Amino acid sequence: MRNFGIWSKNRWEWLATQVSAWYSCACVAGFYDSMDDNAVCYIANQTVMSTIYCEDKYVAKLLKLKQDGRIEALENIVNYDNSTALKAECEAAGLNLYTMEQVIEEGGNLPTKFSNTPTKDCIQFMCYTSGTTGDAKGVKLTHNNLLHDVESFMEKVVIGPDTVMISYLPYPHVFE
């Protein structure tokens, strides 16, 4: 299983990254803005993630954590804000720094059929607590779990063309 992380506020790139994971049977773990370096390292190392998608403000933090040997498996950073300002420093630390634009362009050149089509038992998301009472705790959520959640929601909530919903939950809080 391929695991990767997303460290960002709610934005369209977060959702695009998540949806791409659904189609390729990859597992995502989200980081909260409130997480400190220890929690980020703990989750990244526990899930053995090689790629983290993030906002520009987290690139330098991830680079420092890699330089300090605190995130072992990290090989790739994808910057949602499309900056490559730290590209040379990342390369010196053994990291590849990509922009979201590059990832989208490369993805457009791939065949539309994935060789690893997800099944209902694929782990789609690792939902971690914020870690306020010690190390963050992770829960594995499969495609089947999420499909049942949506089905249950649709039975109880009527959504029509005039429906408006507001939520302030961050995307890592899987309820969103």
N, C-alpha and C positions, 0 to 999 in steps of 0.2 A: 504494500500500500504506500502511495506517495502522500506525504504530509507537508502542508505548508501553512504559514501563518499570515494573518492580516492585522496590521497595527495602524489604525486610522479611525478618524471620526466617521460617522455615517455619510456616505457619498456614493454616487453612481458607480464608481470604480470598485467599491467594496462589493456591491451586488453583482457586478459583471464578473468579478473574480470568483465569487461564490457560485454563481450559475455555471461557470465553466468547470468548476469542480464537480458539480452534479453530473455533467455530461461525460466526464472522464474518470469517474470513480476515484477521485482524489479526496483526501480528508483535510478539512480546514480547521484550524484553531484560531480563534480571535483573541486579540489582546485589548484590554481596556486602557483608556488614556490614564487612568489612575494607577496602573500597575507600575511598580518600581522595577529596577534592573534585575533584582533577584527573582521576581516572579516571572519576568520575561524569559530569563535564562532557564529557570526551572521548567517552564512549559516547552520551550524550544528544545531543550535537551531530552525531556521525557518523551516527546513525540518524534524526536530525531528529524526535525524539519530541516530541509536543505534550502528552502526559499521562503523569504518573507516579503510580502507586498506591504508598502507603507507610505505614509506622507513624508514629505521632504524633511520635516523636523526630526524624524526618527532615524534617518540614514546615518547621521554622525554617531548616534547612540549605539546602533547595531554595529557599526564599524569598530567603535571602541570596545564593545563586548567581544567581538571576534579577535581583535588585536590582543586583548587580555586573556584569550583562551577560555572564555566563559560560555560561548556557544559553539560547541564542537562541530556539528554537522552543517552549519550554515555555509552555503556556497554562493547563493544568489540573493540580491536585493532588487526588488522592482519598485521604482519610485513613481507613485501616482502623480506627483507634481512635475514629472518629466525633466527634472534637473539631473545633470551628470557632473555637478561641481566637484564631487569627491571621488570621481572615477579612478584617478591615479592612485589615491590612497587606498581605495577598496582593492584594486588589483595588487598592490603591494602586500595587502593582508590576505590575499588568496580569495578575494570575493569578486564576483561579477556584479556590476551595477548596470541595470537595464532601466529604461523608461517604460511607462505603461504604453506609450505610443509604439515603441519597438515591439513589445509583446503582442499588441493588437495586430500590427503589420505582419509579423512572423506567423501569427495564428491564422491570418487570412490566406497564407500560402500553404496551409496544411490541408490534407484531405478532410472532407466533412464527416467521414465515418471514423469513429474512434475504435481502436482495437480492444479497448478495455471498457466495454459498455457496462454501466452499473447494474447491479441487481438490487433487489429489495434489502438484502443483507449487507450491502456495502456501507461501511462507516463513512458518513457524509460530513459529520461535524463533531469536533471534540469541544464540548461546552465546558469551560472552566469557570469556577467561582472567581471572585475578585481577589481572593486570598487574604481577606481582612482578619481571619482567625488562624493564620498560619499559612502553610503552603497551599497554593490553589489546588482545588480538587476538580478532576476532569470526569466528564460523563460522555460516553460514546453514544452518538445518535446515528441510527441507520436511516436509509431512505424510507424504509417501512415506518419507522417512528414518526418521521416528518409527514408522510402521507396520511397517517392516522390522525395527526394533530390537525392538519388542514381539513380533513373530512369531518372531524368533530366540530371544528370552528364553523364550517359551512352549515352544519345541522342547526346551530344555535344562533347564528348571526345572519340576518338578511342583508345582502349587499346589493345595492342597485346603483343606477347612474347618478343619483344625488347623494350617495353615501360619502361622508367625509370622516376620515379617521386621523387622529393625531397621536403620535407616540413619541416620547422622549427617551425611550430605551436605546442604548447603543446596540449595534448589530451583534456584537459578541454575546449579548444576553439573549440567546436563541429565540426567545418569545417574539421578538420583533419579526 
